[in-house]
Each structure stands twice: as C-alpha cells, then as structure tokens.
Amino acid sequence: MLAPLSGMVFLGRKINEIVQNEMSDEGAVKEQLMKLQFRFEMDELSEEEYDRLEDELLSTLADIRAQKENR
C-alpha cells in the first residue's frame, strides 16, 4: 500500500542527488555559461537578463571552487 509513496520518495531523492551533483560540477556550470553566451549572441536574452544569469553562474562556479579548496 505504501509502495507508490516509497517510489516517489526514492525518485525525489535521486532527482535531488542529480541536481546536487550537477550544481557541484565545474564542467556543467561552464557549459551553462557557454549556452548563456550563445543565447545572448542569438538575441534570445536582453543584456540585463544575460548579466543577471551570468552573475548567478559565476557565483555558483566560485562556490564550487571554494568547496573544493576546503576539502
């Protein structure tokens, strides 16, 4: 009777694990930066939106590097 609930909990944990791994992967963040640059060059983003998203990604990248130094 609880099998569907257990399956959802398992799935939620796996999704969280994947998100955490991706957000702690320098390569993934660098790839996101490249995609962001491409979208900006294709006029899909305004300069303000590009700057905001770039700042977020650069902050994430700095956090990842700081975590690696503290290990």
ChimeraX attribute file (.defattr): number of C-alpha atoms within 10 A of each C-alpha:
attribute: neighborCount
match mode: 1-to-1
recipient: residues
	/A:1	5
	/A:2	6
	/A:3	8
	/A:4	9
	/A:5	10
	/A:6	11
	/A:7	11
	/A:8	11
	/A:9	12
	/A:10	12
	/A:11	12
	/A:12	12
	/A:13	12
	/A:14	12
	/A:15	12
	/A:16	12
	/A:17	12
	/A:18	12
	/A:19	12
	/A:20	11
	/A:21	12
	/A:22	13
	/A:23	17
	/A:24	18
	/A:25	15
	/A:26	17
	/A:27	12
	/A:28	14
	/A:29	18
	/A:30	14
	/A:31	11
	/A:32	15
	/A:33	20
	/A:34	13
	/A:35	12
	/A:36	19
	/A:37	16
	/A:38	13
	/A:39	14
	/A:40	16
	/A:41	13
	/A:42	9
	/A:43	10
	/A:44	13
	/A:45	16
	/A:46	12
	/A:47	12
	/A:48	9
	/A:49	12
	/A:50	18
	/A:51	14
	/A:52	11
	/A:53	16
	/A:54	17
	/A:55	13
	/A:56	13
	/A:57	18
	/A:58	14
	/A:59	12
	/A:60	17
	/A:61	21
	/A:62	13
	/A:63	15
	/A:64	16
	/A:65	14
	/A:66	11
	/A:67	11
	/A:68	10
	/A:69	8
	/A:70	6
	/A:71	5
